[in-house]
Amino acid sequence: MNEASPIPLGENAAETQPLPQTPPPRAPRDMPETLRGDLTQGPILRTLLMFSIPMLISSVLQTLNGSINAIWVGRLLGESALAATANANIIMFMLFALVIGFGTATTVRVGQFFGSRDFDTARQNFGTGVGFCIVLGIATAVVGWLFAADILRLLGTPAASAAMAHAYLQVVFITIPFGVVSMMVSMGMRGAGDSKTPLYAMILTAAVDVVLNPLLIMGLGPVPALGIAGSAMATAFANIAGLGYQLWRIYSQDLPLRLRGAEFRYLIPGGEALRYVVTKGIPMGAQMLLASSAGLVMIGLVNREGLNAAAAYGASLQLWNYLQMPAFAVSSAVSAMVAQAIGANKHKRVGDVTRVGLYATVLMSLVLAALIVLADRPLLALFLGPESPAMPIAQHIQLVCTWSFVLMCVSMILSGTMRAYGVVVVPMVIMFVALYPGRLGFYALAYPYIGGEAVWWAYPFGSAISVLLTVPYYMRGRWRRGQAAPPRQGAPAA
């Protein structure tokens, strides 16, 4: 077998590794020729933006919803309750990192078969992903309910907030299957080219959560005051509402991923679909855990520089969260579009999607980074106050670090394309090298010479390492070998 050539970024090269080896199955009779959610047709930039903008808005809403909920808890119940939710949320993030990994693998697989018009196999993979995460969610709920106190003890939760954290965490664990399933359905829908339904579900989820949080915390009329447990229940009801909307939309519109009759057996995880979800999902989830663990280490290093540095860094993180959102949205859109193009055997379009996604992301991130740096004082004042002694430090951090997130966009888009081909281990290794030997290694070596400045300059250094490793690996193209076509279920792989 000849070595595969890389997918070009800047030109329309001839297709390589033709797919699939067997003709794609014909669409069922009830499927229209021009299919809603088809990302393999039309102008690439317009398709990319129309698909990624709803995901971007969803991310912003999710972040704002979390902030509003934290305000309600902090204002109504005090600092101990807020600390309790923070401790519980650390545990939840670890679980949802894995679920996002499994969901991303499901998105890719659904996209591949959706692109080849093998709708039945797309439903099989969708059902397997959802069913597997239902099992994972229920198992987590049982274990979490039984061992919530032990988990909080291992985290070193302060005694002042331990009781509240326990009450909050137990409710969260009981209701977590609804959040897990809602997330999985959203990600499956995106694989089928629908990012608007998850957006509408997120709007409903956020609205229900914002309204119910103060109501269930304080109580009103016949509704009892539930305290911090009420906040957890509000989030659970909100997730149920979002999931219900998505299911209503799937069945009322007769969307391709709907399961009927004997197709409900697809919810029983097993076979090739389960193997793909697990083997590809775990490295994808591990990338999120790597990023979050490196972030926790950086917080520890920043805290060594004193209170003002910690406050400045905290304010900067708030701005960087929004700076990274376009790259996350476009990277997910690129992955979905490439997955469908793979299934449709349109490899020339893969290179074009990657190139357009790269240019669009870098441009958006440059504009946002420039706005953050140029308007740093009024933006940082939202979190620090205009006369805060941390303000000069925060402005300096913006100048040194903000542009490094533009560099990271390159790695994110190229990784999105490779992810659509099922290539996940090497991007995970590259992330590890960039964050630990790269970013943290730079800090360890530079700190004796430049002191606290090493913390800030570690960011661009780590980002540069990521790009310098990702681009050559992508351009070499050997990662495409054996990754090209998803064989039809029940058909032998070529």
N, C-alpha and C positions, 0 to 999 in steps of 0.2 A: 504494500500500500504506500503510495507516495505521500510525502509530508504535505499537509494542507498549508496553503498560503494564508497570510493574515487578511482580515477583512479591511479593505482600504478605508481611510477616513475622508480623503479629499477628492476621490474620483470614483466614477462608475466602472468598476472592473468587471471582468467576466465572472460568472458564477462559478464557485468551486464546490466540491463535494455535493453533487446534485442529490436532491431529496424529493420525495421519499423513494425508497427502492421499490415499493409497491404503490400502485395508483391510489390516491386518496379516495375513501369511500364517498359515494354520492350523498348529498344531504337528504334527510327524510322529506317526504312530500310536503309536510307542513312547514318546512323551512324555506323562506323566500330566497330567491337567487341573490338579491341585494340584502345582505344580512345586517341588521342593527348590531353595532359593536365590532364590525369588521375593520380592523386596523391595518389591513394589508393594501388598502386602496386609498386614493386621494392624495392631495398635497401633504408632504411629510410634516412641514412646520405647523400647518394649521391643525392637522390631526394630533400632533404631539401636544400643542398648546391646549386644544379643546379637551384632551384627555387628562392632562396634568393639572390644569387649573382647578378643577373640582377637588383633586387630591390635595393641592396646596391649601385651598380654603378649608378642607376637612382638618388638616394639621393645625391650622391657625385656630379653628374653633375648639379643637381638642385641648390645645394649650391654654386658651383663654378660659375654657370650662374648668380645667384644673385649677387655674389661678383664682377664679371666682369661688370655687368650692373651698379653697384654702382660706379665702377672706371670710366666708361665712363661718367656718369652723373656728378660726382665730378670733373673730369679733364676738361670736356668740358663746363660745366655750372657753376661750383663753389659750395661753401659750402651751400649757401642758397637753391640751387636746390636739393642737397643731403639731406638736412634737410627736404625739402618738400616731397621727396619720402619716407623718414622714417616715417613721419606722416601719409601719405596715406597708407603705408604698414601695419601700426597698425590696421587700419580699415579692410583692406583686410584679415589680418590674422584671425580676429574674424569671418568673413564670412566663410573662407576656413576651419576653425576648425569645424564648423557645417557640411560643405560639406564632410569633411573627415569622420566625424562620420556617416553621412548617407551612404557614400560610403563604409565604413567598414561593416555596417549592410548589405548592398547589397552584398558585397563580401561573407559574411558568408552565406547568404541565397542562393545565386547562387551556392556556393560550396556544400551546403547540397543537393540541388536537382541535381546538376551535379554528385555528388557521387552516388546518387540513380538512375541515368540515366533517371530522369524525365526532359528531355531537354525542353519540352514545358513550364513547370512551372518555370524552371530556366530562360527562356526567359521572362516570365511574371514578375518575380521579378527584373530582369535586366532592363526591359522596365520601370517598375514602378519607380525604383531608378533614372534612367536617366530622365524620364518625370517629376518627382517631383523636381529634381534639375534644370531642365530647367525653370519650373515655378518660383522656388526660385530665380534663376539667373536673370530672366526678371524683377521680382518684385523688386529685389535689384537694378538693373540698373535704373529703373524708379525713385525709391525713392532716390537713391544716386545722380542721375543727378539733381534732384530738390532741394535737401537739402545738397549738398556737402559743401557749405560755412558754413552752420549752424553746420554741423558735425565737421569741422575743428575748428570752434570757440569754441565748447564744449571741444575739445582736448587742447585748449590753444596754438594753433599753433603760433609760433612767427610771428610778422607782416612782417619781412623781407622775409619770405618764404611763406606767406599765399597765395599770388597771384599765385605763381608757383604751390603750393600744390593743389590749386583749379583747375587749368588747367589740371594738371596731374590726379587728382582724377576723374574729369568728364569723361575723356577718358577711364580711367580704369573701371569705372562703366558701361559705354556703352558697353564695350567689354567683361565684366566679364562672360556673359553666355557661351562664347566659352571656357574659362578656366575651368569653372565649369563642363561642359559636357565632356571635354577632361579628366578631373580627374576622373569623374564617369565611363567613358568607360574603363579607365585604371584599375580601381579597380574591375569592373565587370569581365574584362579579367583575372585578377589574381584569382578570385573566380573559374573561369573555368580552372585554372591550367596553364595559359599562362602569364608568367612574362617577356618574351622576346619581345613581341610586344610593351608593354608599354616602355621598355627600348629603342627600336629603335625609338619610337615616341619621347622620351625624348632627344635622340641624335639629331634628326632633329630639335626639338623645340629649344634646346640650340644653335645649329649652326645658325639657322635663327635669333634668338634673338641677338646673338653676332654680326652678320654681319649687321643687320638692325639698331641696336641702334645708332652707330655713323653716319650712313647714314641718318637716319631720323632726328637726332638731328641737324646735321650741314648742311645737304642738299648736293647734288652733281648733277651737270648738270640739267636735268629737274626736279629732286626731290627737292622740296622746303625745306628750313630749318624750322623745326617745333618746335625746342627747347625741353623743357621738355615733351610736349605732344607727341613728336616723340618717346621718350623712351617708353611711355605707348603704343603707337601704334605698336612699334616693338614687344613688348611682346604679344600684341593681335594677330598680324599676325603669330607669332611663335606658339601660342596656336592653331590657326586655322590650321596651317600646321601639327602639331602633331595630332590633331583630325582627319584631312583628311587622314593621313597615317593609323591611326588605323581603320577607317571605310573601307578604301580600302583593308586593310589586312583581316578584318572580312569577307567581301563579296567576295574577290578574292579567298580566301582559303575556303570559305563556312564553316566558323567556327560555332560551335553550338549556339552562342549567336546572330547570325544574325536574323533580323526581316524581314519578307516578307509578302506582301499582307495584309490579315486580321490581321496578328500579330502586325502591327503597332498600333493597338488599345491598345496594352500593354503599350504604352507610356502615356496613360491617367491614372494618378495615382488614385488608389482606392483599396478597399477591404483589405484582409488580408495582402497582400504584402506591401501596404502603411502603415498599422498599424505597421508592424514589422520594416520597415525602420525608421519610426518616433520614436516609443517608444524605440527602441534599439539605434538608431543613436544619439538622443539628449544626453543621458548619455555619449556616446563615445566622442562626440564633447565637452561636458562639461569637460571631463578629460583634453583635450588639453588647454581649457581656464583656468582651475585651475592651470595647470603647468605654463602657460605663465604669469598669474596674480601673482603667487608666485614668479616667476622670476623677475617681475617688482618691487615687494616689496624688494627682495634681492638687486637689483641694488640701490634702495634708501638707504638701510642700508649700502651698501659698499661705496656709495658716502659720507656718513658721516665720513668715515675714511680718506678722503683726496684724492687728485689728483693721487698720486702714487698708492694707493690701488685700485682706480677705473680703472686706466690703466692696472694694473696687472690683475685685475679681467676680464676686457674686453679681454685681450690676452688669458687668461685661458679658457674663454667661447668658443673662436674659436677652441681650441684644443678639448674641451669637446664635441662640436658638432660632430666632426668626431669620437670620442670615442663611442658615443651613436649609431652611424649609424648601426653597425652590429647587435646590440640588436633589433633595430626597424625593420630591414629587416628580421631577423630570427623569431621574434615574429609574424610578418605578415605572414611569410611562415608557421609557426606552426598553426596559426589560419586557413589558407586556407586548409592545409592538414588535420587538425582535422575536419573541416566542411565537407570535402568530405568523410572522414572516417565515420562520423556520418551518412551521407546519405547512405553509403554503408553497414551500420550495422557492422562495423569492430572496435569494441570498444577496443579490445586488441591492435590494432595498435595505438589508441589514446594515451594510456599510453606510448608506445614505442616512438611515435613522440615527446611527451612532454619531455621525458627523454633525448633523443638524442639532441633535440633542446636546452635543458637546459645546457647539457654538452658542446655542441659546442659554445654556446653564451658565457658562462663563460670563456671557454678557449680563445676564440678570444679576449674578452674584457680584460682578464688578460694580454695577450701578448701586446695588444695596450697600456694598462695602464702602463705596465713596460717600454715600449719604450718611452712613453711620459715623465715618471719620470726620466729615465736614460738619455734621450737626451733633457731634459727640456730647457737647456740654448740655444742651437742652434734653437730649435723650437720656443721658446718664443721670440728670437731675430728677427724672421721674422716679428713680430708685434710691438715689443718694441724698437729694436735696442740693440746691445750687451752691451752698456755702460749706458743704461737707469737706473735711480735710482729706477724704479719700478721692476727691474729684481729680486732682492733678495725676494721681497714680492711675486712675481709671482711663484718663485721656491718653496717657503714655501707653497703657496696655493696648488700647485700640490701635494706635499707630504701629505697634510692633506686631500684633497678633492677627488683626482682622483680615489682612490680605492672605494669610495662610489658608483661610477657609475657601478662598477662590481657587487656590492650588488643589485643594482636596476635591473640588468639583470634577477635575479631570479623572482622578482615580474612581470616583463614584459612577460616572457615566460609563467608562470602559468596563468596570466591574458589573454594571447593570447588563451590558451586552453579554459578557461571559456567563453571568448568572442564568441568562435565558438559554444558554447551551448546556446548562447543568454543571458548569465549572465553578466550584465554590471553595475548594480546599486551598488552592494557591492564593486567591484573594484574601482568605482568612489569615494565611501565613504572612502575607505582605502587610496586612493590618497589624499583626502582632509585632513584626519587625519594626514598623514605623512608629508604633506607640511605645514599645518597651526598650529594645536596644537603641532605637532612634531617638524618640522624644525624651524618655527618662534617662537614657544613656548620655545624651547631650547634657542634660542637667547635671548629672553626677560629675562629668568631666569639666564642665565650664564653671560650676559653682565656686570652686576655689579661686578662680581668676576674676569673675565678674559679679560674684555674689548673687543677690536676689534677681538680677537681670536674667540669670540663666533660666528662671521659671518662664519668663515671657518669650525669650528667644527659642526655647525648646519647641514651641508651637510651630513656627515656620520651618524649623529644621526637620521635625517629624513629618510635616506635610510634604516637604521636598523629597524626603526618602520614599514616601509612598508613591509619588509620581514617578520618580526615577526607577522604581522597581516595576510599577504597573505598566507603564507605556512600552518598555522593551518586551515585556512578557506578552502583552497584547499584540504588538506588531509582529512578533515572531510567528504567532499563529499555530504553534503545535498543539495548543490547548483544544483546537477544534477536532483533532483526530478522535474518531469514535464517538463524538458528542453530537453528531448532526441530527439524526432523525429519530423521533419517538416512534417505535414500532407500534402498530395497532395491537390492542389487547387481543390475545388469542392468536396473533400472527407471529411467525418466527422472526426474530431480529436478524437483520442482514449481517 
